[in-house]
Amino acid sequence: MAHIIVDDNEILEKAIKRFKRLVEKEGIIREYKKREYYEKPSTILNRKKKAFARKLVKKTRKGRSDY
C-alpha cells in the first residue's frame, strides 16, 4: 500500500507528485487496469504465449544483426 508523509511546510502539489511517482513505481495502476475486467484463463494463456513468441522473434532478429 502506497502512502507518503507530508510535512507541514511542504507544498501540496509536490506531495501529490511524489505520491503519483510512488504509485507508478509500485505498479498499482497497472495492476488495477489488468484486474478491471474478468479475463478467462485461456485468454491469459494465449496472451502470454503471443508475448513469448514476440520476444523470441525479437531476440532472434537481434541476434542475426550482430553478424
Buried (B, 14 or more C-beta within 10 A) or exposed (E): EEEEEEEEEEEEEEBEEBBEEEBEEEEEEEEEEEEEEEEEEEEEEEEEEEEEEEEEEEEEEEEEEEE
